[in-house]
Amino acid sequence: MSYQEPTIAPAELPRHVVIIPDGNRRWATERGMEAWEGHEAGAKNTEKLIREAQRLGVEEISFWGSSLENLVKRPVLESRALLRIYGTYFKQLLQSEDIHKDEVRIRFIGRWEEQFPAALKKTLYECIEATKIYNKRFLKFLAGLQRDDDMRSAFQRVAEHFQPGETVTDAVIKANLMTRDLPPWIS
């Protein structure tokens, strides 16, 4: 019996896939490895998942990189290793022929600008700039984002710009979210 690659009809394919890595540290601990080695293995697996999703034709992929809490509460050496891993993989993305051939727009959502070191932010800005005109596929990384952060910051922006008596609509709230460009959740 020969192996046959599974096929998915384009109509059955999700438009948007979210990858939320979990368990990298536990995986490393179970193998007697350092936590950062688990993050490195997770990054390699994520790269494979992204490539496979793009090969299948998924238009939009969002990756939950880390919460704000993860960035500030982890041990310093682990946080530094995680930021190094981000730098390595984002530089690879920037130089990837596939990103440009497939016209993949890269975005970063969250408080990464407040949390990341200058060299890493420079790489992220370069990714954004190099792909800003692409509109065929989308790759979004959520980094330094807390659960309630998005809604709270949206309300703060709305409060700063609205006059008393103006109506705050769902569209106004969505327009002020950091995640405004993500497809709506399916319920």
C-alpha positions in Angstrom: 0.0 0.0 0.0 1.5 3.4 -0.9 1.2 6.6 1.0 -1.3 9.0 -0.4 -1.2 12.7 0.7 -4.5 13.7 2.2 -6.3 16.3 0.2 -8.6 19.0 1.5 -11.1 20.7 -0.8 -10.4 24.5 -0.9 -13.9 25.2 0.4 -13.2 23.0 3.5 -10.0 24.8 4.4 -10.2 27.3 7.2 -9.3 30.9 6.1 -7.6 31.6 9.3 -5.6 29.3 11.6 -4.3 30.3 15.1 -1.3 28.6 16.6 -1.0 28.7 20.3 2.1 26.9 21.4 2.0 25.4 24.9 4.1 22.9 26.7 7.6 23.8 25.4 9.0 24.1 28.9 7.3 20.9 30.1 8.6 19.1 27.0 12.2 20.2 27.7 11.9 19.4 31.4 10.7 15.9 30.7 13.8 15.4 28.6 16.2 16.9 31.1 16.8 19.9 28.9 16.8 23.7 29.5 13.5 25.6 29.0 15.0 27.6 26.1 15.7 24.3 24.3 12.0 23.6 24.5 11.2 27.0 23.0 13.7 26.3 20.2 12.1 23.0 19.4 8.7 24.7 19.5 9.9 27.4 17.1 11.1 24.7 14.7 7.7 22.9 14.9 5.9 26.2 14.4 7.9 26.9 11.3 6.9 23.5 9.9 3.2 24.2 10.8 3.3 27.6 9.1 4.9 26.1 5.9 2.3 23.3 5.8 -0.6 25.7 6.3 0.7 27.9 3.5 1.2 24.9 1.3 -2.4 23.9 1.8 -3.6 27.3 1.0 -4.5 28.8 4.3 -4.7 32.6 3.8 -4.1 33.8 7.3 -2.0 32.4 10.2 -1.8 34.0 13.6 0.8 32.8 16.1 0.5 33.5 19.8 4.2 34.2 20.6 4.0 35.2 24.3 1.8 37.1 26.7 3.1 40.2 28.5 3.2 38.1 31.6 5.4 35.5 30.0 7.9 38.1 29.0 8.2 39.8 32.4 7.8 36.8 34.8 10.0 34.2 33.3 13.6 33.8 34.5 15.9 36.4 32.8 18.0 33.8 31.0 14.9 32.1 29.6 13.4 35.4 28.5 16.7 36.4 26.8 16.8 33.0 25.0 13.2 33.4 23.9 14.0 36.9 22.5 17.1 35.5 20.7 14.9 32.7 19.2 12.4 35.4 18.0 15.3 37.4 16.4 16.6 34.3 14.6 13.3 33.2 13.2 12.1 36.7 12.2 15.4 37.4 10.4 14.8 34.1 8.5 11.3 35.2 7.7 12.6 38.5 6.4 15.0 36.7 4.1 12.5 34.0 3.0 11.9 33.8 -0.7 8.5 32.2 0.0 7.3 35.3 2.0 7.9 37.5 -1.0 6.9 35.0 -3.7 3.6 34.3 -1.9 3.1 37.9 -1.0 2.7 37.4 2.8 2.1 40.4 4.9 3.7 40.2 8.3 2.3 42.0 11.3 3.0 42.1 15.0 0.3 42.7 17.6 0.7 43.5 21.2 3.0 45.5 23.5 6.2 44.1 21.9 7.4 47.7 21.2 7.5 48.3 24.9 9.1 45.0 25.8 11.5 43.9 23.1 15.1 45.1 22.8 16.0 47.6 20.1 17.8 45.1 17.8 14.8 42.8 17.8 12.3 45.7 17.3 14.5 46.7 14.3 14.1 43.3 12.8 10.3 43.3 13.3 10.0 46.8 11.8 12.0 45.5 8.8 9.6 42.6 8.4 6.6 44.9 8.5 8.1 47.4 6.0 9.3 44.7 3.6 5.8 43.1 3.4 3.5 46.1 3.9 2.2 46.0 0.3 1.4 42.3 0.2 -2.3 41.3 0.5 -2.5 37.6 -0.6 -1.6 36.0 2.7 -1.2 37.2 6.2 1.1 36.1 9.1 0.5 37.7 12.4 2.5 37.3 15.6 0.9 38.2 18.9 3.7 39.2 21.3 3.4 41.0 24.7 -0.4 40.9 24.6 -2.5 40.3 27.7 -6.0 38.9 27.7 -7.8 42.1 28.6 -5.1 44.5 27.1 -6.7 44.8 23.7 -10.1 45.7 24.9 -8.8 48.1 27.7 -6.5 49.9 25.3 -9.3 50.2 22.7 -11.6 51.8 25.2 -8.8 54.2 26.3 -8.3 55.3 22.6 -12.1 55.7 22.1 -12.3 57.8 25.4 -9.5 60.0 24.2 -11.1 60.9 20.9 -14.9 60.9 21.6 -17.0 63.8 22.8 -19.6 63.3 25.5 -22.9 62.1 23.9 -21.3 60.5 20.9 -22.4 56.9 20.3 -19.8 54.2 20.7 -20.7 51.4 18.2 -19.3 47.9 17.7 -17.5 49.2 14.6 -15.8 52.0 16.6 -14.6 49.5 19.2 -13.3 47.1 16.6 -11.5 49.9 14.7 -9.5 50.7 17.9 -8.5 47.1 18.8 -4.9 45.9 18.2 -6.5 42.8 16.8 -8.8 44.7 14.4 -7.4 43.0 11.3 -7.9 39.5 12.6 -11.0 37.7 11.1 -14.0 37.6 13.4 -14.3 34.6 15.8 -16.7 31.9 14.6 -19.2 31.0 17.3 
